[in-house]
Amino acid sequence: DTKAGAFIARVNYANRYSITGYQLELDAYPKLNAKNYFYLNYGFSNSVVFPENRFGAEWFHSFANKMEVSAGVRLFFYENTNVDFYSLMLGKYFKNNLFSIRTFITPEQDFPSVTAMFEARHFLPNPQNYLGLKLGAGSSPDEIRNIMNATQRLQVNSQWLRTEFNHLLSSSWLFGLNFTAGREELTESDYKII
């Protein structure tokens, strides 16, 4: 974390259906002022487990009543297709907790898609240390657990639960651990556990 905002680099790993892949990602959270900041993201992978390139941008605004709203976009570039996801979020801070609802809307002409998520975070000594829980339905562009191409993902009906733990190790190092479980539709009414 710096005066300009937080910067995060990470390596994502996935192994699904015997296909292994890595993705390099960079996140930045530049601050405009005390009430406004941005989320900026770039990711790269040469594996089918992830998009070849992904970009994200989101604007966050905090209100005096401890409410927060955001609006943004995620752009995924696969070998044969590109997909745009638009995001809206409404959050409320209550004591050491954040409760939020978020939607991702994909206005693809052939396969429009809507994802809904509920998130709860309990902050420990500071905002970088927290326990989190996410519940979702649809197909989220921020889930790194899929290997299907974007067009296939838009047709999938899925539900998931994700638990998270983040801990600031030092001013430069952050440790994060998460576990995701759920079910994903393979064909109509045929689900698999994920």
N, C-alpha and C positions, 0 to 999 in steps of 0.2 A: 504494500500500500504506500502510495506517495501523495504529495500534496495535490498532484494533478489527478489522482485516482488510482485504482488498483489495476494491475497487469498480471495475467496468469497465462502460463504456458503448460500444456499437458499432452500426454501421449495416451490415446485410447486404444484398447486392445479388445478384439472379439474373436471368438472361435465358434462358428455355427455351421452345422452340416459339414464338418471337417474342412471348412475354409477358414483360414486364419488371416487376420488383417490388422493393420495399425493405422491410426489417424493422428496426425499432428494438428494441434489446435492452439490458437492464440486468442485470448479474451482481453479486452480493455474496458474499463469503466471510467471514462473521463468525466470529471465534474465540471459543470457549467457554473453552478452556484450552490448555495445551501439547499435549494429545493429541486434542482434539476441535474440529472446526469444521464449518460448514455451507456448502452451495452454495445460493443463492437466485437465481431467475431470473424475469424478466418480459419478454415480447416482444410487440410489436404490429405489425400490418401491415394495409393496406387492399387488398392484392393477393392473387389466388388462388395466387401462387407460395408463399406462407407461410400459416400459420394466422392467423386474425384476432387471437387472443390465445393466448399460451402462458405457462404457469407451470411452474417447476421448484423442487424442494426436495430436498436430499440431505444426509445426515449422514455425516461421515467420522470414523473413529477410527484412531489410530496406536498400534501396539504397540511394546514395547521392542526386539523383534527386527527392526525396520525393515519390518514388515508394516503394511499399511493396508487397511481394509475400509470399504465404504460401502453405504448403502441409501437409495433415494429414489424420487421420483415425478416424472413430467412430465405435464402436462395440456395438451392441445391443443384449442382451440375454433375450429372451422370454421363456415362459414355454416349448413350443414345437419346437422352432426354434431360430436360431441365424442369424444375418445379419451384414455384414461389409459394411461400406460406406467410400469411399475415397474422399477426398476434395482437391480442388485446388482453390486458390484465387489470384487475381491481384487487387491491390488498388493504388490510387493516392491521395496524400494529396494536397489540394489547399487552401491556406489561412487557414481559420478555418473549413475546410470541408474535409471529406474523401468520395471518390467515389470508389466503388469496385464492381467487378463481381466475383461470386463464383459458382462453380459447385460441386455437390455431384454425384459420380458415384457408382452404386451398380452392380458389375459384377456377379449377381446371374445367374446360368446356365439357369434356366427356365424363369426368369423374370428380365432381365437386366433393369436398370433404370438410367435415367439421370435427374437431377434437375438443373435448372439455377436460379440464384438470382442476382438482382441488389440492392445495398445498398447505401444510401446517409446519411451521418451524419454531422450535424452542431454542432461543439463544442462551448460550452459557455465559462466561464472563465478558465476551465481546461479540460483535456481529460475525466475525469469521469462525467462531466456535459455535456449532449448533447441531441439533438433532432434527431430522426432517422426515416428513411423511408425505407422499404424493399418491393420489388416486386419480386414475384417468380412464377415459373411454374414447376410442377413435384411433388415430394414427399420428403420434407426435413426431415432429421433425427433430426434436431434441433427444429422442431416445436413440442410443447408439447400439442397440441390440439387434438390429435387423440387417438382412442381406438382400432383401427383395429390392427391385428397382422402384423408383418413385411412383410410377403409374400403378404397379401392383399394390403398393402400400396404401394408395388412396382408396382401394376397393376393400381393404381388410377391415373387419370389425374386431376390435380388440379391447380388452380391459386389463389394467395393470395396477399394481401396488408397488411403490418404491420407497425404501427406507434409506436415509442418508445420515452420515456422520462426517462432519468437517471439524478439523482442529488445526489451529495456527501453531506451528512448531517454533517458528522464529519470525522475525520481520520479513524474511525472504522465502520461507518455506511453509506450505500449507499441505496437510494430509487430508485426503478425502476417501471415503469408503461408502459404497452403496450396494444395495441388493434389490433386484427387480424380479417380481413374479407376476404371472398373469396368464391369460389365454388369448390366442390369436386364431381368427377364422381362416382356415385353409380353403374351403369351399363353403357354399351355403350350408349352414348348420353343422359343419364339420370343424371342430376346434382342436387345437393342440395346446398343451400347457407349455408356457415359456418361463 
